[in-house]
Amino acid sequence: MAEALTPPERLALIKENIHEVLRPELIDDVVLHQSRPLKIYWGTATTGRPHCAYFVPIVKIAHFLRAGCAVKLLLADIHGFLDNLKAPIELVAFRAKYYEYVVTSLLKSVNVPIEKLDFVMGSSYQLTSNYTMDLFRLSSKVTEHDAKKAGAEVVKQVENATLSGLLYPLMQALDEEYLGVDAQFGGVDQRKIFTLAAEALPRIGYKERAHLMNPMVPGLAGGKMSSSDPDSKIDVLDSEDVVKRKLKKAQAAPREVDGNGVISFVEYVLLPVDGLKSGGEGRFVVERKDQEPLVYTQMSQLKEDYAADVLTPQILKPAVTRALLDLLRPIQADYMANDEWQSIALKAYPPPEVKKKEKKIKNLGTKFPGAGMGVEVRPDGHVEGQKKSSVEVSTGVESAMKNLDTKSTEPA
């Protein structure tokens, strides 16, 4: 573990597969000169169901721990509510608990020692008077334009947006101070928020932090993998049939490497996860009919083969499907064995109400008695309306029978 790594090796592991680092010298100083564990946090707003792209930060969290970092995982429950009500207030607590179950299971599935992690609920400190006062102070130093710009790629953008979306990036910046960290880790889509934090925190007397960003994994349908687009992502609890269907439909044009969500999933999830599970070099195996399988340990070779059409979508997709199903199996087993998790899932994401179809009153046309007289014949046969007495044939079975009754006469 970290004890076996030299400071330069720990530093290299911290930055491995990172897309960009803001103020890397701050991290270098902690690891190389202060010789203490780097304190870092990763936060996730508890909104839609976590999907398989969550394995990307999970892999980096494993790297941070191996490098001896002190890692905090922020379950940002209030952020979920602020982001255009993605998590309605009555569901916030349930969704935060659901995320805790999912993230814990993801970490366990890739052999991350969860006892070394510190889970923190955002509401545990974001509702305190000190935090609120600091949020007011920060809001007096940040313009509406800058706050809106910072959240543009993270907070849902709508016409005539609520003020809560402007608070979101300010709170994410302030979290760095209240969590007592040296650095914040997140996706490259968070860059504008990270820049705001670096610029704004010193304005209210708090130090600037470093920021590490992992690349964003393209969605299966193209573009960003998103909880709000079911076809772009695979839920960690999706059934085997659903996983197969989504990967079969995934966009993966032959020979095209850039923007290919299936290849990116191998690069940032399957290959590094296999390395974590094996404790060594990651391997990705592609079976071929009547030929030796293709075995990859380096993405450069996989991409080269795909561009040359040696590795085709027809054999890549089934290989990714098999590897992903193996990865999801222990997580789904955890879910099925945990009654409380299942109960929380129903409360966090209640199924939509099925609206009963209203029974339409039949239009009997213009041939029934009383048509055009402002009366209405109901399905049970009785008549309603101001002139119902002039067209009503009977008021019930007994009346009808009485009207039809005739006296029999004896034959002469």
C-alpha positions as CSV (number, residue, x, y, z in Angstrom):
1,M,0.0,0.0,0.0
2,A,1.1,3.6,0.5
3,E,3.9,2.6,2.9
4,A,5.6,0.7,0.0
5,L,5.4,3.7,-2.3
6,T,7.9,6.6,-2.4
7,P,6.5,10.1,-2.4
8,P,7.1,10.5,-6.2
9,E,5.3,7.2,-6.8
10,R,2.4,8.3,-4.6
11,L,2.2,11.6,-6.6
12,A,2.2,9.7,-9.9
13,L,-0.6,7.5,-8.7
14,I,-2.7,10.4,-7.6
15,K,-2.4,12.0,-11.0
16,E,-2.7,8.8,-13.1
17,N,-5.4,9.0,-15.8
18,I,-6.4,12.5,-14.6
19,H,-7.5,14.8,-17.5
20,E,-6.3,18.0,-15.8
21,V,-5.0,19.4,-12.5
22,L,-5.5,23.0,-11.4
23,R,-2.7,24.3,-9.1
24,P,-0.8,21.0,-9.1
25,E,2.0,22.6,-7.1
26,L,-0.3,22.6,-4.1
27,I,-0.6,18.8,-4.3
28,D,3.2,18.5,-4.9
29,D,3.9,20.5,-1.8
30,V,1.7,18.3,0.5
31,V,3.1,15.0,-0.8
32,L,6.7,15.8,-1.5
33,H,7.6,18.6,1.0
34,Q,5.1,18.4,3.9
35,S,5.2,14.5,3.8
36,R,1.6,14.1,5.0
37,P,-1.5,12.5,3.4
38,L,-3.2,14.6,0.8
39,K,-6.7,15.4,2.1
40,I,-9.2,15.2,-0.8
41,Y,-12.9,15.0,-1.4
42,W,-15.3,13.8,-4.1
43,G,-18.9,14.8,-4.0
44,T,-22.0,13.6,-5.8
45,A,-25.4,15.2,-5.8
46,T,-28.0,12.6,-4.9
47,T,-30.3,13.0,-7.9
48,G,-31.0,10.3,-10.5
49,R,-30.0,6.6,-10.1
50,P,-26.2,6.1,-10.2
51,H,-25.0,4.5,-13.4
52,C,-22.0,2.6,-14.5
53,A,-20.0,5.8,-15.3
54,Y,-19.6,6.1,-11.5
55,F,-16.9,3.4,-11.7
56,V,-14.7,6.1,-13.2
57,P,-14.4,8.2,-10.0
58,I,-14.5,4.9,-8.0
59,V,-11.3,3.8,-9.7
60,K,-9.6,7.1,-8.9
61,I,-10.7,6.9,-5.2
62,A,-9.0,3.5,-5.1
63,H,-5.8,5.2,-6.4
64,F,-6.0,8.0,-3.9
65,L,-6.4,5.5,-1.0
66,R,-3.4,3.4,-2.3
67,A,-1.4,6.6,-2.5
68,G,-2.1,7.2,1.2
69,C,-4.7,10.1,0.8
70,A,-7.3,10.9,3.3
71,V,-10.5,10.7,1.3
72,K,-14.0,12.1,2.1
73,L,-17.0,11.2,0.0
74,L,-19.7,13.9,0.1
75,L,-23.3,12.8,-0.4
76,A,-24.5,16.2,-1.5
77,D,-28.2,15.9,-0.6
78,I,-29.0,19.6,-0.5
79,H,-27.3,20.1,-3.8
80,G,-29.7,17.6,-5.4
81,F,-32.6,19.7,-4.2
82,L,-31.0,22.9,-5.4
83,D,-30.4,21.6,-8.9
84,N,-33.8,22.5,-10.4
85,L,-35.5,20.1,-8.0
86,K,-33.9,17.0,-9.4
87,A,-34.4,15.5,-6.0
88,P,-37.7,16.8,-4.6
89,I,-37.4,17.8,-1.0
90,E,-39.5,14.9,0.3
91,L,-37.2,12.4,-1.5
92,V,-33.8,14.0,-0.6
93,A,-33.1,11.9,2.5
94,F,-34.1,8.6,0.8
95,R,-32.0,9.3,-2.3
96,A,-28.9,10.2,-0.1
97,K,-29.3,6.8,1.6
98,Y,-29.7,5.0,-1.7
99,Y,-26.5,6.6,-3.0
100,E,-24.6,5.5,0.1
101,Y,-25.7,1.9,-0.5
102,V,-24.7,2.1,-4.2
103,V,-21.4,3.8,-3.7
104,T,-20.4,1.5,-0.9
105,S,-21.2,-1.6,-3.0
106,L,-19.3,-0.1,-6.0
107,L,-16.2,0.4,-3.8
108,K,-16.4,-3.1,-2.4
109,S,-16.8,-4.6,-5.9
110,V,-13.4,-3.3,-6.9
111,N,-11.6,-4.2,-3.6
112,V,-11.5,-0.7,-2.1
113,P,-11.2,-0.9,1.7
114,I,-14.2,1.2,2.7
115,E,-13.2,1.4,6.3
116,K,-10.6,4.0,5.2
117,L,-13.3,6.3,3.7
118,D,-15.2,9.0,5.4
119,F,-18.8,9.4,4.2
120,V,-20.2,12.9,4.9
121,M,-23.8,14.0,4.4
122,G,-24.0,17.5,3.0
123,S,-26.9,18.5,5.3
124,S,-24.9,17.5,8.4
125,Y,-23.0,20.8,8.2
126,Q,-24.6,22.9,5.4
127,L,-27.6,23.8,7.6
128,T,-25.4,25.3,10.4
129,S,-25.4,29.0,11.1
130,N,-21.7,29.4,10.4
131,Y,-22.1,27.8,7.0
132,T,-25.1,29.9,6.2
133,M,-23.3,33.1,7.1
134,D,-20.3,32.1,5.0
135,L,-22.7,31.4,2.1
136,F,-24.1,34.9,2.5
137,R,-20.6,36.4,2.6
138,L,-19.6,34.5,-0.5
139,S,-22.8,35.5,-2.4
140,S,-21.8,39.2,-1.8
141,K,-18.5,38.6,-3.6
142,V,-19.7,36.6,-6.6
143,T,-21.8,38.1,-9.4
144,E,-24.9,36.5,-10.9
145,H,-23.1,36.2,-14.2
146,D,-20.2,34.3,-12.6
147,A,-22.4,32.0,-10.6
148,K,-24.5,31.1,-13.6
149,K,-21.4,30.6,-15.8
150,A,-19.9,28.3,-13.1
151,G,-22.9,26.0,-13.0
152,A,-23.6,26.0,-16.7
153,E,-22.3,22.4,-17.4
154,V,-23.5,21.0,-14.1
155,V,-26.8,22.6,-13.0
156,K,-29.8,22.0,-15.3
157,Q,-30.3,25.0,-17.5
158,V,-33.9,26.1,-18.0
159,E,-35.6,29.3,-19.1
160,N,-36.4,31.6,-16.1
161,A,-34.3,29.5,-13.7
162,T,-34.7,29.6,-10.0
163,L,-32.1,31.2,-7.7
164,S,-31.2,27.8,-6.2
165,G,-29.1,27.1,-9.3
166,L,-26.9,30.1,-8.5
167,L,-26.4,28.9,-4.9
168,Y,-25.2,25.4,-6.1
169,P,-21.7,26.4,-7.3
170,L,-21.2,28.7,-4.3
171,M,-21.9,25.9,-1.9
172,Q,-19.7,23.5,-3.8
173,A,-16.8,25.9,-3.4
174,L,-17.6,26.5,0.3
175,D,-17.6,22.7,0.9
176,E,-13.8,22.7,0.4
177,E,-13.4,24.8,3.5
178,Y,-15.9,23.0,5.7
179,L,-14.6,19.5,4.8
180,G,-11.0,20.7,5.6
181,V,-9.4,19.4,2.4
182,D,-6.4,20.2,0.3
183,A,-8.0,19.3,-3.0
184,Q,-11.3,18.5,-4.7
185,F,-11.8,15.8,-7.3
186,G,-14.5,15.6,-9.9
187,G,-15.3,15.4,-13.6
188,V,-14.0,17.8,-16.2
189,D,-17.6,19.1,-16.5
190,Q,-17.0,20.7,-13.0
191,R,-14.1,22.8,-14.2
192,K,-16.0,26.1,-14.1
193,I,-17.1,25.5,-10.6
194,F,-13.5,24.6,-9.6
195,T,-12.3,27.8,-11.1
196,L,-15.0,29.8,-9.2
197,A,-13.9,28.1,-6.0
198,A,-10.2,29.0,-6.5
199,E,-11.0,32.6,-7.2
200,A,-13.8,33.2,-4.7
201,L,-12.7,31.5,-1.5
202,P,-9.7,33.8,-0.9
203,R,-12.2,36.8,-1.1
204,I,-13.7,35.7,2.2
205,G,-10.4,34.7,3.8
206,Y,-10.1,31.0,2.9
207,K,-7.3,29.4,1.1
208,E,-7.3,28.2,-2.5
209,R,-7.4,24.5,-3.1
210,A,-6.1,22.3,-5.9
211,H,-8.6,20.5,-8.3
212,L,-8.2,17.2,-10.1
213,M,-10.5,16.3,-13.0
214,N,-11.2,12.9,-14.6
215,P,-12.4,12.7,-18.2
216,M,-16.1,12.3,-18.9
217,V,-17.1,8.9,-20.4
218,P,-19.2,9.4,-23.5
219,G,-22.8,8.0,-23.3
220,L,-23.8,4.9,-25.2
221,A,-26.1,7.0,-27.4
222,G,-23.5,9.7,-27.9
223,G,-22.8,12.8,-25.9
224,K,-22.5,12.8,-22.1
225,M,-23.6,9.8,-20.0
226,S,-26.5,11.1,-18.0
227,S,-28.9,9.8,-15.4
228,S,-31.7,11.8,-17.1
229,D,-31.2,9.9,-20.5
230,P,-32.0,6.2,-20.0
231,D,-30.5,5.2,-23.4
232,S,-27.2,6.9,-22.7
233,K,-26.3,5.0,-19.6
234,I,-26.6,1.6,-17.8
235,D,-28.0,1.6,-14.3
236,V,-26.0,-0.5,-11.9
237,L,-29.2,-2.4,-11.1
238,D,-30.2,-3.0,-14.7
239,S,-31.1,-6.6,-15.5
240,E,-29.0,-8.8,-17.8
241,D,-31.5,-8.4,-20.6
242,V,-31.5,-4.6,-20.3
243,V,-27.7,-4.4,-20.3
244,K,-27.5,-6.6,-23.4
245,R,-30.1,-4.5,-25.2
246,K,-28.5,-1.2,-24.4
247,L,-25.0,-2.3,-25.4
248,K,-26.4,-3.8,-28.6
249,K,-27.9,-0.4,-29.5
250,A,-24.9,1.6,-28.4
251,Q,-23.3,3.8,-31.0
252,A,-19.9,2.4,-32.1
253,A,-19.1,3.1,-35.7
254,P,-16.5,0.9,-37.2
255,R,-12.9,2.3,-37.2
256,E,-14.1,5.4,-35.3
257,V,-12.2,5.7,-31.9
258,D,-12.9,9.3,-30.9
259,G,-16.2,9.8,-29.1
260,N,-16.9,6.1,-29.1
261,G,-18.6,5.4,-25.7
262,V,-18.0,1.6,-25.8
263,I,-14.2,2.1,-26.2
264,S,-14.2,4.8,-23.6
265,F,-15.9,2.4,-21.2
266,V,-13.2,-0.1,-21.7
267,E,-10.5,2.5,-21.2
268,Y,-11.8,4.2,-18.1
269,V,-13.8,1.4,-16.4
270,L,-13.2,-2.2,-17.5
271,L,-9.5,-2.2,-17.9
272,P,-8.5,-0.3,-14.7
273,V,-11.2,-2.1,-12.7
274,D,-9.7,-5.4,-13.7
275,G,-6.4,-4.2,-12.6
276,L,-7.8,-3.2,-9.2
277,K,-9.5,-6.6,-8.7
278,S,-6.4,-8.6,-9.8
279,G,-3.9,-6.4,-8.0
280,G,-1.8,-6.1,-11.1
281,E,-2.1,-5.2,-14.8
282,G,-5.6,-5.0,-16.1
283,R,-6.7,-7.3,-19.0
284,F,-9.6,-7.0,-21.4
285,V,-10.4,-10.2,-23.4
286,V,-12.3,-10.2,-26.7
287,E,-13.5,-13.7,-27.8
288,R,-13.4,-14.4,-31.6
289,K,-15.2,-17.3,-33.4
290,D,-12.7,-19.9,-34.7
291,Q,-9.8,-17.7,-33.8
292,E,-7.6,-16.9,-30.8
293,P,-9.0,-14.3,-28.5
294,L,-7.7,-10.7,-28.5
295,V,-6.2,-9.8,-25.2
296,Y,-5.5,-6.2,-24.3
297,T,-3.5,-4.7,-21.5
298,Q,-2.9,-1.4,-23.2
299,M,-5.5,0.9,-24.6
300,S,-3.2,2.1,-27.3
301,Q,-3.1,-1.4,-28.9
302,L,-6.9,-1.7,-28.6
303,K,-7.5,1.6,-30.3
304,E,-5.0,0.8,-33.0
305,D,-6.8,-2.5,-33.7
306,Y,-10.2,-0.8,-33.8
307,A,-9.0,1.8,-36.2
308,A,-7.6,-1.0,-38.4
309,D,-10.9,-2.9,-38.2
310,V,-9.2,-5.9,-36.6
311,L,-11.4,-5.2,-33.6
312,T,-14.9,-4.7,-34.9
313,P,-18.1,-3.5,-33.1
314,Q,-19.6,-7.0,-33.7
315,I,-17.0,-8.6,-31.4
316,L,-16.3,-5.7,-29.1
317,K,-19.8,-5.2,-27.9
318,P,-20.3,-8.8,-26.7
319,A,-17.0,-8.7,-24.9
320,V,-17.9,-5.4,-23.1
321,T,-21.3,-6.9,-22.2
322,R,-19.7,-10.0,-20.6
323,A,-17.2,-8.0,-18.7
324,L,-19.8,-5.5,-17.4
325,L,-22.2,-8.2,-16.4
326,D,-19.4,-9.8,-14.3
327,L,-18.7,-6.4,-12.8
328,L,-22.4,-5.8,-11.9
329,R,-23.1,-9.2,-10.5
330,P,-21.8,-8.7,-6.9
331,I,-23.5,-5.3,-6.7
332,Q,-26.8,-6.7,-7.7
333,A,-26.3,-9.6,-5.3
334,D,-25.7,-7.0,-2.5
335,Y,-29.0,-5.3,-3.4
336,M,-31.0,-8.5,-3.5
337,A,-29.6,-9.6,-0.1
338,N,-30.4,-6.2,1.5
339,D,-34.1,-5.6,2.4
340,E,-33.4,-2.1,3.7
341,W,-31.7,-1.1,0.4
342,Q,-34.7,-2.4,-1.6
343,S,-37.1,-0.5,0.7
344,I,-35.1,2.7,0.3
345,A,-35.0,2.3,-3.5
346,L,-38.8,2.3,-3.6
347,K,-38.9,5.4,-1.4
348,A,-36.2,7.2,-3.2
349,Y,-37.5,6.5,-6.7
350,P,-41.2,5.7,-6.3
351,P,-42.8,4.3,-9.5
352,P,-44.9,6.8,-11.4
353,E,-48.6,6.8,-10.6
354,V,-50.7,5.1,-13.2
355,K,-53.6,7.4,-14.1
356,K,-56.9,5.7,-14.6
357,K,-58.4,6.2,-18.0
358,E,-61.5,8.3,-17.7
359,K,-64.7,6.6,-19.0
360,K,-66.0,8.6,-21.8
361,I,-69.8,9.1,-22.1
362,K,-71.0,7.6,-25.3
363,N,-72.5,10.0,-27.8
364,L,-75.7,8.2,-28.9
365,G,-76.0,10.3,-32.0
366,T,-79.2,12.1,-33.2
367,K,-81.5,9.1,-33.6
368,F,-82.4,8.5,-29.9
369,P,-85.6,10.0,-28.5
370,G,-85.1,13.6,-27.4
371,A,-82.1,14.3,-29.6
372,G,-81.7,18.1,-30.1
373,M,-83.9,18.8,-27.1
374,G,-81.1,19.4,-24.5
375,V,-81.4,16.0,-22.9
376,E,-78.8,13.3,-22.4
377,V,-79.2,9.6,-22.2
378,R,-76.9,7.9,-19.6
379,P,-75.3,4.5,-20.1
380,D,-77.8,2.9,-17.7
381,G,-80.7,4.1,-19.8
382,H,-82.1,7.0,-17.7
383,V,-82.4,10.5,-19.2
384,E,-81.1,13.8,-17.8
385,G,-81.9,17.3,-18.8
386,Q,-84.6,20.0,-18.5
387,K,-87.0,18.4,-20.9
388,K,-86.4,14.8,-19.8
389,S,-90.1,14.3,-18.9
390,S,-91.2,14.8,-22.5
391,V,-88.9,12.1,-23.8
392,E,-88.5,9.7,-20.9
393,V,-89.9,6.3,-21.8
394,S,-89.7,4.9,-18.3
395,T,-88.1,5.4,-14.9
396,G,-87.1,1.8,-14.4
397,V,-87.8,-1.8,-15.0
398,E,-91.1,-1.9,-12.9
399,S,-92.5,1.1,-14.7
400,A,-91.5,-0.3,-18.1
401,M,-93.2,-3.6,-17.3
402,K,-96.3,-1.8,-16.1
403,N,-96.5,0.2,-19.3
404,L,-96.2,-3.0,-21.3
405,D,-98.7,-5.0,-19.3
406,T,-101.9,-5.9,-21.1
407,K,-105.0,-7.8,-19.7
408,S,-105.6,-11.1,-21.2
409,T,-109.2,-12.0,-22.2
410,E,-110.9,-15.3,-22.3
411,P,-111.8,-16.5,-25.8
412,A,-115.5,-16.3,-26.5
